[in-house]
């Protein structure tokens, strides 16, 4: 019998370290006892109580809506930024633009949140918008930092795209728009999906 390699063992240990607490948490969610540390048998009473709580359900629905719209807008803005960073090799201010796009990746979220809050307050004083902080301002804030993650994911895929395929399509008569939708978009679609899911998860985690 072949012994598992060191890499396989470490992979199993790493997966157990990551997912075993989640499995235990799911199991104890069916605990009939009010005490988390005391097991009293399987029961679905807490899930029944959860779905009866309208406030919690309303909060979950709000979080899902914000995450969906933030991820969708982040994919659009992040993809545009990725195209600029990868397809336009030389232009004035590229380094500054790349730094601004990727800044939310390393900047603490508290700093980003406070900066946007101050921006919204000053905008409300100067132009009268936004009148208050609510869904729209949260959506803008989440889109701001999620776009950076999408830009990095999509840019890494765009750097691997063979440009000769796009050039061949244009040589055969396809315009830039048709080439994008028939050649480039299908090639980068896995990166777009991954970026959307990542942005959705980040937004849901922060709200």
Rosetta blueprint (number, residue, H / E / L):
1 X L
2 X L
3 X L
4 X L
5 X L
6 X H
7 X H
8 X H
9 X H
10 X H
11 X H
12 X H
13 X H
14 X H
15 X H
16 X H
17 X H
18 X H
19 X H
20 X H
21 X H
22 X H
23 X H
24 X H
25 X H
26 X H
27 X H
28 X H
29 X L
30 X L
31 X E
32 X L
33 X L
34 X L
35 X L
36 X L
37 X L
38 X L
39 X L
40 X L
41 X L
42 X E
43 X L
44 X L
45 X H
46 X H
47 X H
48 X H
49 X H
50 X H
51 X H
52 X H
53 X L
54 X H
55 X H
56 X H
57 X H
58 X H
59 X H
60 X H
61 X H
62 X H
63 X H
64 X H
65 X H
66 X H
67 X H
68 X H
69 X H
70 X H
71 X H
72 X H
73 X H
74 X H
75 X H
76 X H
77 X H
78 X H
79 X H
80 X H
81 X H
82 X H
83 X H
84 X H
85 X H
86 X H
87 X H
88 X L
89 X L
90 X L
91 X L
92 X L
93 X L
94 X H
95 X H
96 X H
97 X H
98 X H
99 X H
100 X H
101 X H
102 X H
103 X H
104 X H
105 X H
106 X H
107 X L
108 X L
109 X H
110 X H
111 X H
112 X H
113 X H
114 X H
115 X H
116 X H
117 X H
118 X H
119 X H
120 X H
121 X H
122 X H
123 X H
124 X H
125 X H
126 X H
127 X L
128 X L
129 X L
130 X L
131 X L
132 X L
133 X L
134 X L
135 X H
136 X H
137 X H
138 X H
139 X H
140 X H
141 X H
142 X H
143 X H
144 X H
145 X H
146 X H
147 X H
148 X H
149 X H
150 X H
151 X H
152 X H
153 X H
154 X H
155 X H
156 X H
157 X H
158 X H
159 X L
160 X L
161 X L
162 X L
163 X H
164 X H
165 X H
166 X H
167 X H
168 X H
169 X H
170 X H
171 X H
172 X L
173 X L
174 X L
175 X L
176 X H
177 X H
178 X H
179 X H
180 X H
181 X H
182 X H
183 X H
184 X H
185 X H
186 X H
187 X H
188 X H
189 X H
190 X H
191 X H
192 X H
193 X H
194 X H
195 X H
196 X H
197 X H
198 X H
199 X H
200 X H
201 X H
202 X H
203 X H
204 X H
205 X H
206 X L
207 X L
